[in-house]
Amino acid sequence: MAEVQSPLVYGCNLIIVRDAGKMRSMICSWATQVSERHVVLCLGAQSETGKALREGMEFSINVLLREQFELARLAGMSHSSATDKLAGVPVVEEAGVVTLKRAKKTMRCRVERFLDLAPDGATRGVLAEIVSPVIEQDGDPLLLDDFFREAQ
């Protein structure tokens, strides 16, 4: 029997933020929809991409496909200050928000507020409003369990 990474099932979501002309991205698997138009993201307090988010700022959430394992690995294992994680990856930019050209789902979101989620300060919660229609494409989503299995 394989070791369980988490008792729940999570997708691999690529967060893309444009901050002062620099594109930053990260994997956020701890994300959930909490209403028809709102999501909560749980970001590590050390995340450079997470630190770039500010109230009122727009960004994108891109649900990755299984075929995008290498992008997930790069985005999840390196820092935006050291690596251009989206080099060579087809993207679309609209109204200053960058989304992947191909993903299971893409959506534009706006930060509403930050939430204090962990008593030790290690996790920063972000409440965001989905401000555009969610665009869905064919293909199977990349799940966090699949990511860990393939990364071994």
PETA-V716153 format. One line per field, one symbol per residue. phi: phi as a letter, one per 20 degrees, with the letter a starting at -180 (. if undefined). A space follows every 50 residues. Layout:
phi->???
This chain:
phi->.ffefbfddceedeeccdclneecbbeceecbedagccccdddffeffff fffcgnfebcdcffegfdgffffffedcdffdcefdgnefccdclnddcf fcafbcbeccfeadceddgemfcdececefdcffedcfpefeegffgfff ff
